[in-house]
Structure formats: C-alpha cells, structure tokens
Amino acid sequence: MKYTEDHEWLRAEGDLVVVGITEHASEQLGDVVFVDLPEAGKAVSTGDEICVIESVKAASDIRAPLDGEIVEVNQEIADNPSLVNEDPTGKAWFFKMKLSDPSKLDGLMDEAGYKALIG
Amino acid sequence: MAGLERTVLYDLHLELGAKMVPFAGYEMPVQYPMGVLKEHLHTRSAAGLFDVSHMGQILLTAETVEKAALALERLVPVDIAGLPEGRQRYAMFTNDAGGILDDLMVANRGDHLFLVVNAACKGADFAHLKAGLTDCDVGMIDDRALLALQGPAAEAALARLVPDVAEMRFMDVAIRQWDTAELWISRSGYTGEDGFEISVPNRFAEAFARRLLAMEEVAPIGLGARDSLRLEAGMCLYGHDIDEGTTPVEANLTWAIQKARRSDGAREGGFPGASRILTELATGPARRRVGLRPEGRAPMREGTVIFAGPEGGDPIGTVTSGGYGPSIEAPMAMAYLPAGLSEGAIVYGDVRGKRLPAVIAPMPFQPNNYKR
C-alpha cells in the first residue's frame, strides 16, 4: 500500500490502482454523510479536486493522487456513505484509476512514511 | 488554548475523551468518542447530557416581580407581565432597527426573573440590561454551572435524583434540592426533545453530572450534535439564523410576540424597533426564514447562495444554517428567502458551482416531543 500527504491510500490491482482514504482521515472527518464521486472515464492530473466528502462537520476534497484516468468508481459509498467510516481501507474504496506513468506509484510514501507523517 | 475560559466540567470532558474546540470564548466539547452522528441519535432515543455552562445566567430583581417584568418589556417584544409564576418563555432583545441583539429564556420565579442568554452575547446583554433597566437590580451568576439533559429518557433519569420532576410540564421552572445543593430546573431545552435544563452550584456540578452519566441511558453529548439536533428542531442559532440585521418577523418568530405587545394589545409596542416590527406584523416582511430540504444527499451549508431557477438570475437568498440531519437521514437547511415563496416551492442552491434543487419545507424537520 502507498500513501499521499492528503491521507489517501493506493493499492495496485493488475494494471490499475485502487484509491481510498486512510483510517486516520476517516477518523478526522467524523461521520461521513455524502460522497460525490467523479465520473468514470475522466482524465485527471495530480492534485485535481475530483471528489467531495461531506461529514457531519464539514466538506473535504479528495485530490487525484497521480496523473491518469478514472476507470471505475465505487457507487456503494455514494449509496451508503457510512461505509467510509466502517471500512475505509476495504469496502469503502473510492475509485480505480489507470496511471499515465505506473512507475510514479513507487515515488509515494510507504506505510512507515505515512505513520511518521501522522505521528 | 490561550485566552479561552473553561467551564467547571472541563476536566470531566477530558476524562470522557472529548475533543475540545473554541466556542464563544470557551473551550468546549464538540464531540466525545461516540461521534456526532451517534450522539445525536442517542439523544433522540435515550438521553443526552450537555454542558451549557458557558451560557449566561442572569437574575433580574425589582421591588416586585411585576415591576421587573414590566421593566424587561422595555427591551423585548414579549409578554413578560403575563408570564405566570413558575413558567418560562422564549424572548429576544431587539435594537432600534428591529434587529435581534440576542435570544433568551425568561423565567418568572415568584419574586424575580431568571434569564438564560447566549454565551457569545452575555457580556453585551448584561450591559444592555444594566443600562436599560436602571430601576432593576441585574445580577450575573458566576457560581453556577448549567446542564441540559435531553431526550425521551431524561425524565426517568433525572427523577432518580430529583423524584418530583415528573410533575413538571414543558416550560415549567422549579427549585429542587439535591444533596445540599439547590437546583434551578426548567423543563426545556434546545433539541426538540423532552428534557430539562438544570442550573447547579459549581461545587456540585461535577458530582451531579457523574451521577447522571453513570446511568445506562445517559451519554455525554457535544456541541456538534447540539447543532444538528436544534437544526432538525427548526430552532435558530444566534449569530447565524438571527442577528442584528434580522427582525423577529423576518426570522419567523412571530409566535414569540404575544397579543399584548402587538398593535391594539394591552401593552402595544414600547420595545426597541417597535415601529418596524409592528409594521411587518401587519403588512408582512419582504423576506422570511424558511426551511429547505435539498433533494439529493449533498448538504447545503451555511453561506450557500440560493437562486430561483436552475440557471441565470440574481441570488434570492442565502443559507444561514445547513447540514445533515441524522434523524431525518437527509440534508436540511434554513435560509432567508423572499416572503412570496411558499412551502413546496423549488429553489436552487449553488453547491460547489452546481445548482442543486431544494424544496421549501415546514419546520421542525423532525417532530418535537415535548411533555405539554
């Protein structure tokens, strides 16, 4: 698993990567009540705001972790946003993307790096 | 947190695992480990205990309670003289333009009035009372905490400590003993549920709170759930839904202006901003606070700009409070919109550049559950 400074995780799955938010992020957000997902087929650049998560407290953006194309989104979290709190690194993945340059994944933080980031 | 005050229950909040945030000059619990959503639902299904000690508690005394009531009527558009002993009523301080300086509760306790005002306004309210009511003695209480116990199990829980509270009706006030402490109890709150607000001497507050929290049905509830509970109940939050720029008529609080203070009433007018407020009562305001139910799942937060149509046109209003309602399982909001729009009309809120439909809906969003 790889991580971004925006508290997203990425997991390689064949020639795609699956992206979600970390346990730490879901705890900080509080109870999630709404998720606005991007459309499959959308081309995205690193840092683009592509999803919105609304918790009982506030709205937060999810940014594209790397350049690529959104291939599939997880409609289940749009229908049942509380999954994001219940299983952030499992059932509550957000989207799958095809990276423009798959080698960029190696440049992201590993678990030890992410743990150091969140203290 | 530098420069912030703490209530006497601060250490208890930390022990309970609260996340503390700055609010109205105090460090207050926004949530406990249960989380906002579950705290909200727990209050609606069992009982929630809220620390509201940051709010201002004020005693107003004159030669007689009748004189104190008539004096206070110079500052509020509310029938205080007609408030019976042992009863409480919602009121608001108005300014000369008819705007709202603060909203408050007023109780008639036989030989004086007891006021509970918002934390952020309490200093200004105290000065306003002192300046406006030179014929009264105005005393700010600083040796008492204020707790709210809210929810369908509140009566059973409190009755274990103070047996005869079950006899109280909604908006009754009473003084009761617990241990050697004198409790000032009202059957009221700000959640839409049955419940009580209990003023307890500082030195007894923690022990009293612990006794309640030890009960199966009682959980500590933070400001996060307090906000979603009051919004579902359709109640105004001062500084957001009402302020110096909104009149009680625009705010749809005309139910709080009794007949005695209206045109042709026994004590017509005689409060700041009376000419504007009485005119608006007669002819209707240009805009009014309404409830909104967004049609999708996306919440419309405070500040969301409202339009009449799905594209083009000028804004017609702004959301003053908005979020997700855990009990109604849907987003909800309040906004000021042109008075010509009625319930059932569709308007559009600009959420991150997209205009999303919302229907003007009656409030409360969640039916209230008072013991009348």
Interface residues (C-beta under 8 A of the other chain):
Chain A: G30 D31 V33 F34 D36 V52 E54 V56 K57 A58 A59 A78 P81
Chain B: Q31 G35 V36 L37 K38 H40 G224 S228 R297 A298 P299 R301 G323 Y324 P326 P331 R352
